[in-house]
Structure formats: C-alpha cells, structure tokens
C-alpha cells in the first residue's frame, strides 16, 4: 500500500498523478567515468624497452665503477686496520687480519649496494644508465621505483654476482633473447624493466 502523502502516488484528491522524475541525487546511480584525457590509474605511459646495446654501454660504465668501489673500500679498511694494529699496539696476528678482512668485505659490499640503490631510487639511473640514456621503472606500472623496491633490486644485483658473476651472464643472455620486453634475470626477480629515458 502506498502512503497517501507520497507526492508520486496521489494528487490529494484520491486520483493517480503521473510519476515525477527523481530529484537530482536520488535517482539510479550512473557508472562514474573519468573526464576525457584524465589518467586516474597507477599505469604510466609505456616507454619502449631499452636497446641491448645501450644496456651494454651502461654495464661497461657501471662494472668498472663497481669494481673500483669494492677495491677502494677494501683497501681503505685494510689500511685502517693496519694503522690500528701499528699505532695502538694491538696484537699483530691472524685475528686482527680476519677482523680487517671481514670489515673490508662488509664495507665494500655496503658501498656497492648503495651505488646500485640510491641513484636508482632517486632518478631510476646509475651513472652508467644515465650515460646510456636508459632508466629503471616498475614493470607493472611503468613508474619510477620506490625506495624499497630499488633496495630490493640492488640486493638482487649483489646476489647475481655470486658465483663468478654467473647470474649477470645469464641476465645478459636473457636480455638479448627476449626481443619483446628485453627483461633480464635481475629485472624479472625485482619486478622491473629498463626503458629508454
């Protein structure tokens, strides 16, 4: 039964009135559509994958710099260890040598991690990638990497150095064989793509 004071059911004299259109905001919901040209998703325009030759140029620049960082860090810590043993009169034995070698390895790996983490988190490019005109983006969105995701990629980069850079050799083969996306083992493990800058 319809309520007698409902304006859409009776006209007050007992007769039926015609149905009025619903007031704005009270009608059936229409699906929302974004204005033309607006981008409301996390998806960024897809850039073309980086050419393998450019990736090789970046690797040729980054690899010697990485080795230099490892070497310089190791030498610095070993010199500091020698100075501590000599100047402070610490025992000159295998224990001191082991402490120095371990400290050198940890510091060098931390420096290498930062080399492949901080520039990628900030600009998406290591110095080698910047020279080659390429950058790292997230594979799922095409956007720059978050700090955490860039750290994960740098950690995977370090793991692929063992043993004897075998992981990076496999990565290079994957880049040249994957003609569509050009993603390496590092890219697949970290969920990234290397694209033209």
Secondary structure, DSSP 8 states (H G I E B T S, - for coil): ---TT-TTT--SSSS--------TTSS--------TT---SS------B--HHHHHHHHHHHHHHHHHHHHHHHHHHHHHHHHHHHHS----SHHHHHHHHHHHHHHHHHHHHHHHHHHHHHHS--HHHHHHTEEEEETTT-S---HHHHHHHHHHHHHTTTTTTHHHHHHHHHHHH-TTT---HHHHHHTEEEEE-
